[in-house]
Amino acid sequence: MDRRGGEEPVIVALDGPAASGKSTVGLAVARSLKFNFVETGKLYRALALKALREGLALDDGPALARLFGGTRVTYEFRGGKAVVEVDGEDVAAELARAEVAEAASAISAIGEVREVLLPLQRALARAPGVVVEGRDIGSVVFPNATYKFYLDASVAERARRRARDFAAAGQNVDIGEVERGLAARDERDAAREAAPLRRAEDAVYVDTTDVAFDEVVSFIVNYVRNAEEARAER
């Protein structure tokens, strides 16, 4: 899919709770559409890693905002994977650690932190298009996104996926604890004051619990392609 020069990039927003398949689906969709791909969770994890290294309290919004305001975070999608740097250091390999994920969950609930990251996220929307996944993409980051999807799955299925990801990273976890953690994360994300997790009114709801990965990807890709073809004919 290619747009004529000078037009705004196509923005595909993928929102949903943790482990609902946004990252893996988003990557495959971006590859099929030949779009850039942005995992906003990796940006929060990069900042969380910096906070952990500095020993900052993860609930001190002003201090975190000051630290992050002076931190240079870069994100590039190269060779089919995200390359994330913090102050010039490639930290991508450390972002899968469980403690970094937990810290990212904590700081993502803080308004000052989200404000710091908002301009960076928006700057990553480039022609011809971008697939952006997160929890407030269609509602806050890109409220005027071209296409919006809300991916969901049962908490049991999401726990299985998250435990599999940890195992792939060499970390053995108890799936019951993972499930309880995800349920708590859902409540925290939905209840937070700053950009709570919610489905944008104009987002297409996609339940991935019992749907094959390829089917989810094909649905989104075909939806976007068909809509873009219809737009081009108008």
C-alpha positions in Angstrom: 0.0 0.0 0.0 1.4 3.3 -1.0 0.0 6.8 -0.7 0.9 9.8 -2.9 3.5 12.2 -1.6 2.3 15.1 0.6 -0.6 13.2 2.2 -0.8 12.5 5.9 0.4 9.0 6.9 -2.1 6.2 7.5 -2.3 5.6 11.2 -3.5 2.2 12.4 -4.2 2.3 16.2 -4.2 -1.0 18.1 -5.3 -0.8 21.7 -6.2 -3.3 24.4 -5.1 -4.8 27.7 -1.8 -6.4 28.4 -1.0 -9.7 26.4 -4.0 -9.3 24.2 -1.8 -9.8 21.1 -1.2 -6.2 20.1 2.6 -6.5 19.7 2.7 -9.7 17.6 -0.4 -8.8 15.6 0.8 -5.2 15.1 4.2 -6.4 13.8 2.6 -8.7 11.3 0.1 -6.1 10.2 2.9 -3.5 9.7 4.9 -6.0 7.7 2.0 -6.8 5.4 1.1 -3.2 4.9 4.8 -2.1 4.6 4.3 0.4 7.4 6.4 1.5 10.3 5.6 -0.3 13.6 5.6 1.3 17.1 5.3 -0.6 20.4 4.6 2.2 22.8 5.1 -0.2 25.7 8.8 -0.4 24.8 9.0 3.3 25.3 7.6 3.1 28.8 9.8 0.2 29.6 12.9 2.2 28.4 12.0 5.0 30.8 11.2 2.5 33.6 14.6 1.0 33.2 16.2 4.4 33.5 14.2 5.0 36.7 15.2 1.6 38.2 18.9 2.3 37.4 18.6 5.7 39.1 16.8 4.3 42.1 13.8 6.7 41.8 10.5 6.0 43.5 8.1 4.8 40.9 5.2 6.9 42.2 7.1 10.2 42.3 5.6 11.9 39.3 7.5 15.2 39.4 10.9 13.5 39.9 10.2 11.0 37.2 9.1 13.7 34.8 12.3 15.7 35.5 14.5 12.6 35.0 12.7 11.6 31.8 12.6 15.2 30.5 16.4 15.0 30.4 16.6 11.5 28.9 17.1 10.9 25.2 14.9 8.0 24.0 15.0 6.9 20.4 12.9 4.2 18.7 13.5 2.8 15.3 11.9 -0.1 13.5 14.8 -1.8 11.7 15.1 -5.3 10.2 11.7 -6.3 11.5 12.4 -5.4 15.2 12.4 -2.4 17.5 15.7 -0.8 18.3 15.3 1.2 21.5 18.1 3.4 22.8 18.3 5.4 26.1 20.9 8.1 26.0 22.6 6.3 23.1 22.6 2.8 24.7 20.7 0.0 23.0 18.5 -1.3 25.8 16.2 -3.5 23.8 17.5 -6.8 25.3 16.7 -5.6 28.8 13.1 -4.6 28.2 11.7 -8.1 28.5 12.7 -8.4 32.2 9.8 -8.9 34.5 10.9 -6.2 36.9 11.1 -3.7 34.1 7.6 -4.6 32.9 6.2 -4.1 36.4 8.0 -0.8 36.7 6.6 0.3 33.4 3.1 -0.5 34.5 3.6 1.7 37.6 5.0 4.7 35.8 2.5 4.5 33.0 -0.3 5.4 35.4 1.4 8.8 36.1 0.1 11.8 34.1 3.5 13.6 34.1 5.2 10.6 32.6 2.6 10.2 29.8 2.9 13.8 29.0 6.7 13.4 28.5 6.2 10.5 26.0 3.3 12.0 24.1 5.3 14.1 21.6 7.8 11.2 21.0 4.9 8.8 20.2 3.3 11.3 17.8 6.6 12.1 16.0 6.9 8.4 15.0 3.9 8.6 12.6 5.6 8.8 9.2 4.5 8.2 5.7 3.3 6.0 4.1 1.8 4.7 7.4 2.4 3.4 10.9 0.9 0.7 13.1 0.9 1.9 16.7 0.0 -0.4 19.6 -0.7 0.6 23.2 -3.6 1.3 25.6 -4.5 4.9 24.8 -3.5 5.2 21.1 -7.0 5.6 19.6 -8.3 7.6 22.6 -5.4 10.0 23.5 -2.2 9.6 21.4 -3.9 9.5 18.0 -7.6 10.4 18.5 -7.9 11.0 14.8 -6.2 7.8 13.7 -7.3 6.6 10.3 -8.2 3.1 11.7 -8.7 2.0 15.2 -8.9 -1.6 16.6 -9.3 -2.8 20.2 -7.8 -6.2 20.7 -9.0 -8.3 23.7 -8.8 -11.8 25.1 -9.8 -13.6 28.3 -7.4 -13.1 31.2 -6.6 -16.8 31.3 -5.5 -16.8 27.7 -3.5 -13.6 28.1 -1.8 -15.1 31.2 -0.8 -18.1 29.0 0.7 -15.8 26.4 2.6 -13.7 28.9 4.0 -16.8 30.7 5.1 -18.1 27.3 6.9 -14.8 26.6 8.7 -14.9 29.9 9.8 -18.5 29.2 11.1 -17.4 25.8 13.2 -14.8 27.7 14.6 -17.5 30.0 12.4 -16.5 33.0 10.3 -19.2 34.7 7.1 -17.8 36.2 4.0 -19.2 37.9 1.0 -18.8 35.5 -1.4 -18.3 38.4 0.7 -15.4 39.5 0.8 -14.0 36.0 -3.0 -14.2 35.7 -3.5 -12.5 39.0 -1.0 -9.8 38.0 -2.8 -9.2 34.7 -6.2 -9.0 36.4 -4.8 -6.4 38.8 -3.1 -4.6 35.8 -6.5 -4.4 34.0 -8.1 -2.8 37.0 -5.3 -0.4 37.5 -5.2 0.6 33.9 -8.9 1.1 33.6 -9.1 3.1 36.9 -6.2 5.4 36.4 -6.8 9.1 36.0 -4.2 9.6 33.2 -5.4 8.1 29.9 -7.3 5.1 31.3 -7.5 1.9 29.3 -10.8 2.1 27.3 -12.1 1.2 23.9 -12.4 4.3 21.7 -16.0 4.7 20.5 -15.0 4.3 16.9 -12.7 1.4 17.4 -13.4 -2.1 15.9 -13.5 -4.7 18.7 -11.5 -7.9 18.1 -11.7 -10.7 20.6 -8.6 -12.8 20.0 -9.2 -15.5 22.6 -10.1 -18.3 20.3 -9.0 -16.9 17.0 -5.9 -18.0 15.2 -3.1 -15.4 15.0 -3.2 -15.4 11.2 -6.9 -14.8 11.1 -6.6 -11.8 13.3 -3.8 -10.4 11.2 -5.7 -11.0 7.9 -8.8 -9.4 9.3 -7.0 -6.1 10.1 -4.9 -6.1 7.0 -7.9 -6.7 4.7 -10.0 -4.1 6.6 -7.3 -1.4 6.1 -6.6 -2.4 2.5 -10.3 -2.4 1.5 -11.0 0.9 3.2 -7.9 2.5 1.6 -9.0 1.3 -1.8 -12.5 2.7 -1.2 -11.0 6.0 -0.1 -8.8 6.2 -3.3 -11.8 5.7 -5.5 -13.7 8.6 -3.9 
